[in-house]
Amino acid sequence: MSSDHSAARLATRLAFFVAGFGIACWAPLVPFAKQRLGVDDATLGLLLLSLGVGSVASMLAAGLLSARFGSKPVIVVSGVALSLLLPPLTIAATPLTLALALFAFGGALGSLDVAVNIQAIEVERLSERPLMSGFHAQFSIGGFAGSGVMTVLLAFGVAPLFGTLACCALALAAMLVAAPRLVANKPAQSGPLLVLPHGAVLLLAALAAIMFLVEGAMLDWSALLLSGSGRLPAAQAGLGYIMFSIAMTAGRLIGDSIVARVGDRATLLWGSAIAIAGFVVLLAVPSIVAAMAGFALIGAGASNLVPVLFRRAGAQTAMPVGLAVAAVTTAGYSGVLLGPAGIGFVAGATSLPTAFWILAGLLVVVLASAPFVARGPR
């Protein structure tokens, strides 16, 4: 492999890192924003929703721009914008200005997510070996770093504005290193740029929605599942999500070597099967040890499924790669945005364990779809 490919791999890892770092820097600031604005939980929920709406709204545009101009300029612009929009989140003085800042911040994040996955597909193709899982692991590592750095700064009494300025500088430095090393490709498009998702892309988008729904459910509902079942007190119930996150990150760090050895189809089959087994252990065995093992299995099994789906979006020929990746990413975010509310509705009508059994059933759909998703060129 050429040194140019090594540089492109480094740049792509940094771009994924910045995406995870940026969004995670915001999480510790939420209580400060609520206190500054003096809003209740319902209003805060609507404000936070504007971030997700901004992300989804920008994704199709990012796919179109990447298809027309290549992913490099979209990554650079959105990565820089994501960094620069951190400080305004700490000084927005009214709900409206914070909603607008979060919408713009989410738009930068959504654009970066689409473009960096397109870049990852291209770099993986040039390198001629699986790299997608490792790239996605950098997003998780960036998330740990962002939340950790911001939390430490706040704990030492640094004002939120100055904390975000420091994190902004770190993210901009990473983008400065990444920008000249990104692959500057301009995809040749023989057909129209605006194409409705169809064929294999529809299936990939549906599976992405399922996987992002599972991840979102782990984030939003795992603690309540543990505390509600009496297995852990509320103060310790976050251990389930921590176990899930550690297993997912570790799985992605070794995922590329696994995919290189067994291929996309086996990764989807065994990964979804392991995640399903994790749900069974979590829900059927009423003990703390089983719960922790279940969350670990879910994280490990699910870790490489989304990277495989993005890889297959790059391999399909039904529509331009940029638009296919945008469709898969948008469907995934829709699962994150709508899924937690759906879980809550099902839990209210039945019970939270029943809702989690439904998640296991959705993973069966992923398992059954593996032979159709992974056929064709690898």
Secondary structure as UniProt FT lines:
FT   HELIX           3..26
FT   HELIX           27..29
FT   HELIX           30..37
FT   HELIX           41..69
FT   HELIX           71..84
FT   TURN            85..87
FT   HELIX           88..91
FT   HELIX           95..127
FT   HELIX           132..155
FT   TURN            156..157
FT   HELIX           160..178
FT   HELIX           179..181
FT   HELIX           200..228
FT   TURN            229..230
FT   HELIX           234..236
FT   TURN            237..238
FT   HELIX           239..253
FT   HELIX           255..284
FT   HELIX           288..302
FT   TURN            303..304
FT   HELIX           305..315
FT   HELIX           321..349
FT   HELIX           352..373
//
